[in-house]
């Protein structure tokens, strides 16, 4: 049944290939990416429909969902990774502490572009951290990794918690670790994290930016201050 589901998902994705979408992928990624070329709305529909089917068949338990996800991830296609990562998020009520290491392994072995990184980390890993906050310490280790995707993941995992006003001290700790990172996608990742944190904590993030703006790359700075009111944005941009 497991291989059947995986091959059916794959077949349906291939049947939904849209040439325009396929041709536009190169605009979004600097690196080579493997994509079928399916519109996001169609991928979301396939993800939901098959999850519903698994649920009615009594096969939507976490263990099975993770195993199916692993099988989909092995193809390296962006859309199949989206299905795997969204399914993993759909079973978040069942997360246990050991799942952190499944997600870590997925980032190390299967994440090779920003879209995969953000799909997994914004939802599944972010929810995991809200449920088991002590694992933020592991994110600080990711922030010091040689793997650019683990470093980006350490920041983008905290995007949704940041938006809710959570984990501000830890957000600043991760921003400190990534402050002068040489990788553009890591710089954008932690700038985005600070931008989300600025929505509930404007003054604190403003103070952080002012303290660090001499070292902070312009990319990160521009992302971080995007939601500041015009007067604070102008101050942050002053040389």
C-alpha positions as CSV (number, residue, x, y, z in Angstrom):
1,X,0.0,0.0,0.0
2,X,2.9,2.4,0.9
3,X,4.6,2.1,-2.5
4,X,1.2,2.3,-4.1
5,X,0.4,5.7,-2.5
6,X,3.8,7.0,-3.4
7,X,3.6,6.0,-7.0
8,X,0.0,7.4,-7.2
9,X,1.0,10.7,-5.8
10,X,3.9,10.8,-8.2
11,X,1.7,9.9,-11.2
12,X,-0.9,12.6,-10.3
13,X,1.9,15.2,-10.0
14,X,3.2,14.3,-13.4
15,X,-0.3,14.5,-14.8
16,X,-0.6,18.0,-13.5
17,X,2.6,19.4,-14.9
18,X,2.2,22.9,-16.3
19,X,4.8,24.0,-18.8
20,X,4.6,27.7,-17.8
21,X,5.3,26.7,-14.2
22,X,8.1,24.4,-15.2
23,X,9.8,27.1,-17.2
24,X,9.5,29.7,-14.5
25,X,11.4,27.6,-11.8
26,X,14.8,28.8,-12.9
27,X,13.8,32.4,-12.0
28,X,13.4,31.5,-8.3
29,X,16.5,29.5,-7.7
30,X,20.2,30.1,-8.2
31,X,21.0,26.4,-7.8
32,X,19.9,23.6,-10.1
33,X,16.5,22.3,-8.8
34,X,14.6,19.2,-9.7
35,X,10.9,20.1,-10.2
36,X,8.0,18.5,-12.1
37,X,6.6,21.9,-12.7
38,X,3.2,21.7,-10.9
39,X,1.4,24.8,-9.8
40,X,1.4,25.4,-6.0
41,X,-2.4,25.1,-5.8
42,X,-2.5,21.8,-7.5
43,X,0.3,20.4,-5.2
44,X,-1.7,21.6,-2.2
45,X,-4.8,19.9,-3.4
46,X,-3.0,16.6,-4.1
47,X,-1.4,16.8,-0.6
48,X,-4.8,17.2,1.1
49,X,-6.7,14.7,-1.0
50,X,-4.2,11.9,-0.4
51,X,-3.9,12.7,3.3
52,X,-7.7,12.5,3.6
53,X,-7.5,9.1,1.8
54,X,-4.8,7.9,4.2
55,X,-6.8,9.0,7.2
56,X,-10.0,7.2,6.1
57,X,-7.9,4.0,5.5
58,X,-6.5,4.4,9.1
59,X,-3.0,5.0,7.7
60,X,-2.4,8.5,8.8
61,X,-0.4,7.7,11.9
62,X,2.9,9.5,12.3
63,X,5.1,6.5,11.8
64,X,3.4,5.7,8.4
65,X,3.4,9.4,7.3
66,X,7.1,9.8,8.1
67,X,7.9,6.5,6.2
68,X,5.8,7.8,3.2
69,X,7.6,11.1,3.4
70,X,11.0,9.5,3.4
71,X,10.0,7.5,0.2
72,X,8.8,10.7,-1.5
73,X,11.9,12.7,-0.5
74,X,14.2,10.2,-2.2
75,X,13.1,11.3,-5.7
76,X,14.6,14.9,-5.0
77,X,11.6,16.6,-6.7
78,X,10.5,19.8,-5.1
79,X,6.8,19.0,-5.3
80,X,7.3,15.5,-3.7
81,X,9.2,17.1,-0.9
82,X,6.3,19.6,-0.4
83,X,3.9,16.7,0.0
84,X,6.2,14.9,2.5
85,X,6.8,18.0,4.6
86,X,3.2,19.1,4.7
87,X,2.1,15.6,5.7
88,X,4.7,15.7,8.5
89,X,3.1,18.9,9.7
90,X,-0.4,17.4,9.5
91,X,0.6,14.9,12.2
92,X,2.1,17.5,14.6
93,X,-0.3,16.5,17.4
94,X,1.6,13.2,17.6
95,X,5.2,14.7,17.7
96,X,7.6,13.3,20.3
97,X,11.0,14.5,21.2
98,X,12.8,11.9,19.0
99,X,11.2,13.5,15.9
100,X,13.6,16.4,16.1
101,X,16.3,14.0,14.8
102,X,14.2,12.9,11.9
103,X,13.7,16.5,10.9
104,X,17.5,17.2,11.3
105,X,18.3,14.2,9.1
106,X,15.8,15.4,6.5
107,X,17.5,18.8,6.4
108,X,20.9,17.2,6.1
109,X,20.0,14.6,3.5
110,X,17.1,16.1,1.4
111,X,17.0,19.9,1.7
112,X,19.0,21.4,-1.2
113,X,17.1,24.7,-1.9
114,X,15.4,27.4,0.0
115,X,11.9,26.3,-0.8
116,X,12.4,22.8,0.7
117,X,14.1,24.4,3.7
118,X,11.3,26.8,4.3
119,X,8.4,24.4,3.7
120,X,9.8,21.9,6.3
121,X,11.0,24.4,8.9
122,X,8.3,27.0,8.8
123,X,5.6,24.5,9.6
124,X,6.8,21.1,10.9
125,X,10.0,22.1,12.7
126,X,8.5,25.4,14.0
127,X,5.5,23.5,15.5
128,X,7.9,21.0,17.0
129,X,9.9,23.8,18.7
130,X,6.7,25.3,20.1
131,X,5.9,22.0,21.6
132,X,9.4,21.2,22.9
133,X,11.1,24.6,23.4
134,X,14.2,23.1,25.0
135,X,15.3,22.0,21.4
136,X,16.0,25.6,20.6
137,X,19.5,24.8,21.9
138,X,19.8,22.4,19.0
139,X,18.9,25.3,16.6
140,X,21.9,27.2,17.9
141,X,24.1,24.2,16.9
142,X,22.5,24.3,13.4
143,X,23.4,28.0,13.2
144,X,27.1,27.0,13.6
145,X,27.0,24.2,11.0
146,X,29.0,24.0,7.8
147,X,25.7,23.1,6.0
148,X,24.1,26.3,4.7
149,X,20.6,24.7,4.8
150,X,21.0,23.9,8.6
151,X,22.1,27.5,9.1
152,X,19.1,28.9,7.2
153,X,16.9,26.3,9.0
154,X,18.0,27.6,12.4
155,X,16.4,31.0,11.6
156,X,13.4,30.1,9.4
157,X,12.2,27.5,12.0
158,X,11.5,30.4,14.3
159,X,9.5,32.5,11.7
160,X,6.0,31.5,12.9
161,X,6.9,31.5,16.7
162,X,8.5,34.9,16.1
163,X,5.3,36.2,14.6
164,X,3.5,35.1,17.8
165,X,6.0,37.0,20.0
166,X,7.7,33.8,21.2
167,X,11.4,33.1,21.9
168,X,12.8,36.7,21.5
169,X,16.0,36.1,23.5
170,X,16.7,32.9,21.5
171,X,15.9,34.8,18.2
172,X,18.6,37.3,19.1
173,X,21.0,34.6,20.0
174,X,20.6,32.9,16.6
175,X,20.8,36.3,14.8
176,X,24.1,36.9,16.7
177,X,25.5,33.5,15.5
178,X,24.4,34.2,11.9
179,X,25.2,38.0,11.9
180,X,28.1,38.0,9.4
181,X,27.3,34.8,7.6
182,X,28.7,34.8,4.0
183,X,25.8,33.0,2.5
184,X,23.1,35.2,0.9
185,X,20.3,32.7,1.7
186,X,21.3,32.5,5.3
187,X,21.4,36.3,5.5
188,X,17.9,36.5,4.1
189,X,16.7,33.8,6.4
190,X,17.8,35.5,9.7
191,X,16.7,38.9,8.3
192,X,13.2,37.4,7.7
193,X,13.2,36.0,11.3
194,X,14.0,39.5,12.7
195,X,11.3,41.0,10.5
196,X,8.7,38.6,11.9
197,X,9.9,39.3,15.5
198,X,9.6,43.0,14.9
199,X,5.8,42.7,14.5
200,X,5.1,41.9,18.2
201,X,8.5,43.4,19.5
202,X,9.2,46.5,17.4
203,X,11.3,48.4,19.9
204,X,13.5,45.4,20.9
205,X,14.2,44.5,17.3
206,X,14.9,48.1,16.4
207,X,17.4,48.3,19.3
208,X,19.0,45.1,18.1
209,X,19.3,46.4,14.6
210,X,20.8,49.7,15.7
211,X,23.3,47.9,17.9
212,X,24.4,45.6,15.1
213,X,23.9,47.5,11.8
214,X,27.6,48.2,11.2
215,X,28.3,44.4,11.1
216,X,25.0,43.3,9.6
217,X,25.0,42.7,5.9
218,X,22.7,45.0,3.9
219,X,20.5,42.1,2.7
220,X,19.8,41.1,6.3
221,X,19.2,44.7,7.4
222,X,16.8,45.4,4.6
223,X,14.7,42.2,5.4
224,X,14.8,42.9,9.2
225,X,13.5,46.5,8.9
226,X,10.9,45.9,6.2
227,X,7.9,46.3,8.6
228,X,9.4,49.2,10.7
229,X,7.5,52.5,10.5
230,X,9.1,54.9,8.0
231,X,11.0,57.0,10.7
232,X,12.6,53.9,12.3
233,X,13.4,52.4,8.9
234,X,15.2,55.7,7.9
235,X,17.2,55.7,11.1
236,X,18.2,52.0,10.6
237,X,19.3,52.7,7.0
238,X,21.5,55.7,8.0
239,X,25.2,55.0,7.4
